[in-house]
Amino acid sequence: MLSDAAAPTVRILETSDDVEAAFEVFRIALVGLPPLSVPAVEFHEPGRTFGGYLDGELVGTASSYTTHVVVPGGARLPHAAVTRVGVLPSHTRRGVARALMNAQLADARQRGVSIATLRAAEGGIYERYGYGVASHVDVVTVAARRARLRPGIAVGGGVRLARSAGAWSLQRAIYERVDPGWTGAISRTSEWWKVRELRVVEEKQQFVVAVYGPPGAETGFARYHPDGEDLVHVDDFVAVDGVARAALLRYLFSIDLVETVRFDALAMDDPLRVMLVDERPVRTTSIEDEIWLRLVDVPAALAARTYRGSGEVVVGVVDGVVPENAGAYWIGAGGAKPSTAAPQLTVDVAGLGAVYLGGTSWRQLAAAGRVSGDLALVPVADELFATESAPFCGTFF
Ligand SMILES: CC(C)(COP(=O)(O)OP(=O)(O)OC[C@H]1O[C@@H](n2cnc3c(N)ncnc32)[C@H](O)[C@@H]1OP(=O)(O)O)[C@@H](O)C(=O)NCCC(=O)NCCS
């Protein structure tokens, strides 16, 4: 029964029954998501599932995985990978998601997490909680028969295929050994791997894992599944270096009967096009937002990344949710630190999240009216925040 007076309450769910009920709430919220055959407690990280209540009834939930994220310069920061946010359709727009997101943020701060990221089902939900779009991905199809690698590319040997149940532990072992260090990469928890495997196995998806490198010292893998008779989807692609990348690409483009290889997520500066003799077989089908990033601890996150150039700027940060983050920060090639100087450029924390990994520019933010102050300093800020590569995570959660 609806009650105008009811304010949502939130608590961390610990018992198997509560965790199961929360997963059920999430599935109903995310219309059409099939159940999994094992109890939710087997793939939830203890202490990370929140329940949102109205009138004593569990009506919403939000979870996270505890991982690290790589920031510009290579530092790995404590990170919350926010996932499974949902409110029952019967109880939406009554503040449950807000209560959950705020409680989750407060908990993450208390645990020393510097950054939270998520993937958004819709674009209008998360900016109000301080999340900004920090990276995009290129969704591409490749006409495989016309895709030839340039002759000068070092390719190495062939790949081998892993198809059995052991393919999952192998992918995980490779990912952990490779330990991706590109800006935006995250570590993956055992719960994350479990959910991936369960979804694929229970949807009876035929999948193949192509692996590159000697057993025990592999440097990359591509997991793909067929879609129709002549198309394969690449669901996961991990390569530690150019040789592994080229070997896996050469394999994918040479599978008999396959006309089209689809990559659901490539970095915006992925070298694929440039690696081909003719880049026309590669077509972007869409560009989608990937990392939504929230600076949970602004001073820690700003101090942890590196900056370029010789300029400096004092940035004012507005944060309506975490007041401790609000303030002025001096940023220069030597680093970043809180400052008592007057801010020269002011931005809200979601805007800072968008530029933090270098995937959105200050110029773009300014054009969107999201930066105030001395806009002549925008190019200085852009030089400081520029990164070697476009940020990219490559892990969906
Ligand atoms: C999105 C969802 C979690 C929001 O939950 P909710 O409890 O209705 O959200 P709240 O009542 O706390 O709303 C907080 C604010 O967000 C706004 N909002 C909520 N859902 C929104 C949406 N889908 N798009 C735009 N704004 C939204 C509300 O209008 C409110 O705005 P205000 O700050 O101006 O008052 C819920 O609608 C849901 O579960 N949707 C389906 C599943 C889903 O999309 N989950 C997210 C997976 S990433």
The ligand as an SDF file (V2000), in Angstrom:
LIG
                    3D

 48 50  0  0  0  0  0  0  0  0999 V2000
   16.4410    3.5520  -12.2330 C   0  0  0  0  0  0  0  0  0  0  0  0
   15.8430    3.1560  -10.8970 C   0  0  0  0  0  0  0  0  0  0  0  0
   16.8840    2.3780  -10.1000 C   0  0  0  0  0  0  0  0  0  0  0  0
   15.4630    4.4540  -10.1440 C   0  0  0  0  0  0  0  0  0  0  0  0
   14.9120    4.1040   -8.8910 O   0  0  0  0  0  0  0  0  0  0  0  0
   13.8970    5.0680   -8.1120 P   0  0  0  0  0  0  0  0  0  0  0  0
   13.7640    4.5260   -6.7340 O   0  0  0  0  0  0  0  0  0  0  0  0
   12.6750    5.2600   -8.9030 O   0  0  0  0  0  0  0  0  0  0  0  0
   14.7100    6.4150   -8.0730 O   0  0  0  0  0  0  0  0  0  0  0  0
   14.4270    7.6180   -7.0260 P   0  0  0  0  0  0  0  0  0  0  0  0
   12.9810    7.6570   -6.6780 O   0  0  0  0  0  0  0  0  0  0  0  0
   15.3840    7.5110   -5.8970 O   0  0  0  0  0  0  0  0  0  0  0  0
   14.7710    8.8500   -7.9260 O   0  0  0  0  0  0  0  0  0  0  0  0
   15.8260    9.7500   -7.6770 C   0  0  0  0  0  0  0  0  0  0  0  0
   15.8480   10.7320   -8.8130 C   0  0  0  0  0  0  0  0  0  0  0  0
   16.1820   10.0240  -10.0170 O   0  0  0  0  0  0  0  0  0  0  0  0
   15.2020   10.2980  -11.0270 C   0  0  0  0  0  0  0  0  0  0  0  0
   15.1210    9.0850  -11.8540 N   0  0  0  0  0  0  0  0  0  0  0  0
   14.8530    7.8550  -11.4030 C   0  0  0  0  0  0  0  0  0  0  0  0
   14.8940    6.9980  -12.4360 N   0  0  0  0  0  0  0  0  0  0  0  0
   15.1960    7.7030  -13.5320 C   0  0  0  0  0  0  0  0  0  0  0  0
   15.3750    7.3510  -14.8930 C   0  0  0  0  0  0  0  0  0  0  0  0
   15.2430    6.1060  -15.3140 N   0  0  0  0  0  0  0  0  0  0  0  0
   15.7010    8.3210  -15.7670 N   0  0  0  0  0  0  0  0  0  0  0  0
   15.8180    9.5980  -15.3280 C   0  0  0  0  0  0  0  0  0  0  0  0
   15.6530    9.9800  -14.0370 N   0  0  0  0  0  0  0  0  0  0  0  0
   15.3480    9.0320  -13.1630 C   0  0  0  0  0  0  0  0  0  0  0  0
   13.9550   10.5970  -10.2520 C   0  0  0  0  0  0  0  0  0  0  0  0
   13.0470   11.3370  -11.0300 O   0  0  0  0  0  0  0  0  0  0  0  0
   14.5280   11.3990   -9.1040 C   0  0  0  0  0  0  0  0  0  0  0  0
   14.8030   12.6950   -9.5880 O   0  0  0  0  0  0  0  0  0  0  0  0
   15.0060   13.9770   -8.6460 P   0  0  0  0  0  0  0  0  0  0  0  0
   16.3770   13.8410   -8.0680 O   0  0  0  0  0  0  0  0  0  0  0  0
   14.9080   15.1190   -9.5860 O   0  0  0  0  0  0  0  0  0  0  0  0
   13.9340   13.8980   -7.6270 O   0  0  0  0  0  0  0  0  0  0  0  0
   14.5710    2.3200  -11.0740 C   0  0  0  0  0  0  0  0  0  0  0  0
   13.6610    3.0570  -11.8350 O   0  0  0  0  0  0  0  0  0  0  0  0
   14.7970    1.0030  -11.7480 C   0  0  0  0  0  0  0  0  0  0  0  0
   15.0770    0.0150  -11.0850 O   0  0  0  0  0  0  0  0  0  0  0  0
   14.6810    0.9580  -13.0950 N   0  0  0  0  0  0  0  0  0  0  0  0
   14.8040   -0.2610  -13.8640 C   0  0  0  0  0  0  0  0  0  0  0  0
   16.1460   -0.9400  -13.7000 C   0  0  0  0  0  0  0  0  0  0  0  0
   17.3140   -0.0490  -13.9810 C   0  0  0  0  0  0  0  0  0  0  0  0
   17.3180    0.7280  -14.9220 O   0  0  0  0  0  0  0  0  0  0  0  0
   18.3270   -0.1520  -13.1290 N   0  0  0  0  0  0  0  0  0  0  0  0
   19.5510    0.5560  -13.3120 C   0  0  0  0  0  0  0  0  0  0  0  0
   20.5530   -0.4330  -13.8090 C   0  0  0  0  0  0  0  0  0  0  0  0
   22.0350    0.4010  -14.2270 S   0  0  0  0  0  0  0  0  0  0  0  0
  1  2  1  0
  2  3  1  0
  2  4  1  0
  2 36  1  0
  4  5  1  0
  5  6  1  0
  6  7  2  0
  6  8  1  0
  6  9  1  0
  9 10  1  0
 10 11  2  0
 10 12  1  0
 10 13  1  0
 13 14  1  0
 14 15  1  0
 15 16  1  0
 15 30  1  0
 16 17  1  0
 17 18  1  0
 17 28  1  0
 18 19  1  0
 18 27  1  0
 19 20  2  0
 20 21  1  0
 21 22  1  0
 21 27  2  0
 22 23  1  0
 22 24  2  0
 24 25  1  0
 25 26  2  0
 26 27  1  0
 28 29  1  0
 28 30  1  0
 30 31  1  0
 31 32  1  0
 32 33  2  0
 32 34  1  0
 32 35  1  0
 36 37  1  0
 36 38  1  0
 38 39  2  0
 38 40  1  0
 40 41  1  0
 41 42  1  0
 42 43  1  0
 43 44  2  0
 43 45  1  0
 45 46  1  0
 46 47  1  0
 47 48  1  0
M  END
$$$$
